[in-house]
């Protein structure tokens, strides 16, 4: 992972894949239950807005616009978390900063799951926009924190670059084998999360968000409990590659 992550790869990669799977779950919930909007995949929202101009498309612009605005706000929040960590961003303090951010995200997901399951927060009408906004805010912050960590192979919310990098690397014979495997795992994990979310929605909506909360909590634990890379620079400078 370019040796920049605040914890060793053996901890970081599973944690990032937990986040990727949870994104698939949450996007399945939002797209299939909240009226055709994504909270992690902003490219999808841009396309939905474009499709909505066609007469009779039946696509709403409110959901995608809400998600994009909240995602941008969350990205700003994630950037502030990185700035608060000082020189070196989230890497300077090991996995504590990212772990705390992901723990907060897990708590928000758990609260939303409880509210949806108990009934106060409906998945239709006006309340669905609250769900879209809060989930997109969380995923925007997550994306920004992951980006500041330097995780290029597993970005957790967007797989376009992972898929392109895997295909290009395979075709040209470039890139380390481990890097290629991480990119492929990112794509497969997102697919699995979306499929699991779509199937689980046939039984429970709250359960999908609840499962996402558990997975994000596992990712947070990985970053909070993991030791820093063996060759990390304690002053926050670039670390040497971890093999």
N, C-alpha and C positions, 0 to 999 in steps of 0.2 A: 504493500500500500504506500509506496514511495517513502517508507520509513518515517512518516510524519504523524501517525496516530499517537494519541497520548498513552495508549496501552499496547501490549504486545498483540500481534496479529491473532494468536490463538484465542484471545479473548474478544478482540474487536470484531473479527469477521462473523462469528456466531451472533454477536449483539446486533450488528448491522443487518444481518439476515432476518433476525427477529423483527426489527423495525420494518424491513421490506415486506415481510409477510403481513404485518399488521396494516400496512398501507393498502395492500390488496383487499384485506377484509373491510376496512373503513370505506374505501372507494366503492366497493360492491354495495355496501349499505347505503351510501349516499346516492349513487346512481340509480339503484333499483328501488329504493324506498323513499327518497326525498325529492324525486322529480328531475332526474337527468342532469345531475351536476357532479363534478369530481371535486374532492377536497385535497387530493395529493397531486393529481395529474393536471397541471394548468394548461398544458398543450391541448388536452381534451376539451377543456372549457373554451379555449379560444376557437377551436373547431366548432363546438356546439353553437357559439355565438354567430359564427359565420353561416352555419346551416340554418339558423333560425330566421334568416332574412327571406328564405324561400316561402312563398305563400302556402299555407296549409301544412307547414312542417310540424306544427303542434309543439314546438320547442320553446320553453320559457327562457327569457334572458335574465330573470331575477336570480335564479339559483347560481348559474355560472358567474355572474357579476358579483354576487355576495361572496362566493368562494374566492374569487380572485382578489377582491379587496381585503378579505380577512387573511388570506395567505400572504399577501404583501406586508400586512401589519405584523404577522407572525415572523416573517423573515427579518423585519426590522428588529423585533424583539430578540431573535436569535443572534443577530449581529451585535446587539448591545451586550448580550451575555458573553460573546467572544471578546469584545472590547474591555469588559470588566475583568477579564482574566489577565489583562496586561499583555506585554510583548510575548509573542508566541501563541496568542489566542488560547483556546481551550487546552492546548498541549502543555502550557506552562504549569498547570496545576494537576497534571495527570488526568485521570478520568473523572475527577470529582465534579468539575463544572458540567461536562456533558451528562454524567450520571445524574446529577441533581436536576438538570433540565428535563431529561427523559423521565425521571421519577415524577416530576410535576405533571408531565404530559399523561403518564399512566393514571395518576389520581384524577385528572380531569376526565379522561375516558371512562374511568370507573364510575364517577359521579353521573356522567351522561347516561351510562348503561342503567344505573339504578333509577334515574328519573324516567327514562323511556320504559323500563320494565314495570315501574310502579304506576305509570300513567300520567303524571303531571306534565311531562314533556311529550307531546304528540309528534308523530312523523308526518302529519298533514297540516295544511293551513299555515298560519303565521309561525307557529313554533318550529316548523321544519327549518326555517331560515336561521333560527338560533342555533340549531344543531349544525347546519352547514357552516355558519360563521365560526363557531367554537372549534369544530374539528379542523377546519381549514387553517385557523390561527395556530393550532397546535402543530399541524404538519408543516406550516411555513417556518415556524421556529425550529422544528426538528431538521428540516432541510438546510437551514442556514447554519445550524450548529455542526451538522455532519460535513457540510462544505468547508467550514472553517477548520475542521479537524484534518482536512486533506484526504478524505476518503473518496478516491476517484473511481475505484472499481465497483463499489457497492454504494450507490447514492441514496438508496432507501425509498425515494418517491418517483424517480424518473429512470426508466430503463432504456431509453432511446440511445444514449451514449454508451451504455454497457453493451447493448446488442451490436451497435456499430463497431465498437472497439473489439468485441469478440470476433465478429465476422472479418474485420479488416486484419486483425492479428493472425487469424487462422489462415486467411488467404495468402498473406504475404510471408507467413512463417516468422512473424515478429512477436515480441512480448514473451515474458516468462510464463511457464506453464501454470504456476500458481495464480498469476494475474488473469490468465484466460479462464481458469476454473472459477475464480470469483465472479467474473463478469457473467459467465454462463449461469452460475448459481443465482445471481441477482435476478436474471430474467425468469428462471424457473420458479424461484421463490415468489416473485410478484404474481405470476400466473397461478401458482398454487393457492396463494392467499385470496385472490379474486374468485377462484373456483370454490374454495371452501366457504367464502362469504356468501356467494350466490346460493349454495346448497343449504347452508345453515339458516339463511333468511326464510326458507320454507318452513322452519320450525320456530325461530325466534329472532326478533330484531335486536333486542337488548343483548342477547347472547353474543351476537357478532361484535358489538362494541365492547362488551365485557371481555371477550377473548383477546381483542386487540389490546385492551388495558393490561391483561396478564403478560402478553408478549412484550409490550413496551416496558413493563416493570422488570421483566427478565433482562432486557437490554440494559436498563438502568443499573441493575445489580452487577452485571458484567463490568461496566465501567467504574462503578463505585468500589468494587472489591478487587479489581485486577491491579497487579503491580505495573509500574511504568516499564517501557521497553528497556532492555538491558543496556543499550547504548544511547539512551536519550540524554540530551544536554540539559542539566538541571536549570540552566539559565534561560531556557525557553527557546534556544536556537534550534536549527534543523537537526533532527536526529539521524543517526546512521541507519541504513536499512536493517530491519530485523529479519533474520532468516528463520 
